Amino acid sequence: MRAIALTLAALAAALTAATALASPPTIAKRTPAATLLAENAAFNAREWKTLYSAYTKNYKSHCPYATFVAGPKAARDNIGTFSARVTNVRIVGSRAYLAYQILHAGKVLFTVKPADPDVYVRQGGLWYDESSQATAVSRR
């Protein structure tokens, strides 16, 4: 009986480890601005799955990975690398509203204004991207 219990415990531990390995870690950070900057770094490095990990489950339910990745890939191929400059963060409960500029070679490519901000959502102590102006712009 004890051998069966030990075998089941080992099997459960193996399944837990396999599940942990199967789900990629997120680049979501403890502040919404830090998540945006991590997204910027993933974009510049062409790490699309890493970039996608910063988005909420809700966002992903409306934008599957295959659809998502087309925008950043095309933007990266056309624009190259860029940097993000956070200009405003407003936090209300578990939601954050970010305004920022995207710059390429020191010039502003576009601005996300406080009147039409990106929305980030706090989940489990980390901030995930819920809606992204950068993704929307990259698809145009």
C-alpha positions in Angstrom: 0.0 0.0 0.0 2.8 2.4 0.9 4.6 1.6 -2.4 1.4 2.6 -4.3 1.1 5.9 -2.4 4.8 6.7 -3.1 4.3 5.9 -6.7 1.2 8.1 -6.9 3.1 10.9 -5.1 6.0 10.6 -7.5 3.6 10.7 -10.5 1.9 13.7 -9.2 5.2 15.5 -8.7 6.3 14.6 -12.2 3.0 15.9 -13.7 3.3 19.2 -11.7 6.9 19.6 -13.0 5.8 18.9 -16.6 3.0 21.4 -16.3 5.3 24.1 -15.0 7.7 23.5 -17.8 4.9 23.6 -20.4 3.7 27.0 -19.5 6.2 29.7 -20.4 7.2 32.2 -17.8 5.8 35.7 -18.1 7.6 38.9 -18.6 4.9 40.8 -16.7 6.5 42.8 -13.9 5.5 44.4 -10.6 4.8 47.8 -12.1 2.9 48.5 -15.3 5.7 50.7 -16.7 8.2 47.9 -16.1 6.0 45.5 -18.0 5.8 47.9 -20.9 9.6 48.2 -21.0 9.9 44.4 -20.8 7.6 44.2 -23.8 9.8 46.7 -25.6 12.9 44.5 -25.0 11.1 41.3 -26.2 9.9 43.2 -29.4 13.5 44.4 -30.1 14.9 40.8 -29.5 12.2 39.3 -31.8 11.0 37.1 -28.9 7.4 36.9 -29.9 6.3 34.2 -27.4 7.9 36.1 -24.6 6.2 39.3 -25.7 2.8 37.5 -25.9 3.4 36.3 -22.3 2.9 39.9 -21.1 -0.8 40.0 -22.2 -3.8 39.0 -20.1 -5.8 35.8 -20.7 -8.7 38.0 -21.7 -6.6 39.7 -24.4 -5.3 36.3 -25.6 -8.9 34.9 -25.8 -9.6 37.6 -28.4 -6.2 37.6 -30.1 -4.7 34.1 -30.5 -0.9 33.9 -30.8 -1.0 33.3 -34.6 -3.0 36.5 -35.1 -1.0 38.4 -32.5 2.5 37.6 -33.8 1.8 38.9 -37.4 1.7 42.5 -36.1 4.9 42.7 -34.2 6.8 40.7 -36.8 5.8 43.1 -39.6 6.5 46.1 -37.4 9.9 44.8 -36.4 10.8 44.0 -40.1 9.7 47.5 -41.2 10.7 49.7 -38.3 13.6 47.8 -36.6 14.2 48.4 -32.9 12.6 51.1 -30.9 12.4 52.4 -27.4 9.5 53.3 -25.1 9.3 56.4 -22.9 6.5 56.3 -20.3 4.9 59.7 -19.9 2.0 59.0 -17.5 0.8 56.1 -15.3 -2.5 56.3 -13.5 -3.5 53.3 -11.3 -7.0 52.8 -10.1 -7.4 49.6 -8.1 -6.2 46.7 -10.2 -6.1 48.6 -13.5 -3.4 50.9 -14.7 -3.6 53.4 -17.6 -0.3 54.1 -19.4 0.6 56.9 -21.7 3.9 56.7 -23.5 5.9 57.4 -26.6 7.5 55.0 -29.0 10.8 56.3 -30.4 13.0 55.1 -33.3 16.4 56.7 -33.7 15.5 59.4 -31.2 12.3 60.4 -33.1 8.8 59.9 -31.9 7.0 57.3 -34.0 3.7 57.6 -32.1 2.3 58.7 -28.8 -0.3 56.9 -26.6 -2.0 59.8 -24.8 -3.5 59.8 -21.4 -6.9 60.4 -23.0 -6.6 57.0 -24.9 -4.2 55.0 -22.7 -3.1 51.4 -22.8 -4.7 49.4 -20.1 -2.8 47.1 -17.8 -4.3 44.7 -15.2 -2.8 43.5 -12.0 -3.1 39.8 -11.5 -1.2 37.9 -8.9 1.0 40.9 -8.1 2.1 41.4 -11.7 0.9 43.8 -14.3 -0.3 42.4 -17.6 -1.1 44.2 -20.8 -4.9 44.2 -21.5 -5.0 46.5 -24.6 -2.1 47.7 -26.6 -2.0 50.7 -28.9 1.4 49.5 -30.1 -0.1 46.2 -31.3 -2.9 48.0 -32.9 -0.6 50.5 -34.7 1.7 47.7 -35.8 -1.2 46.0 -37.7 -2.1 49.1 -39.7 
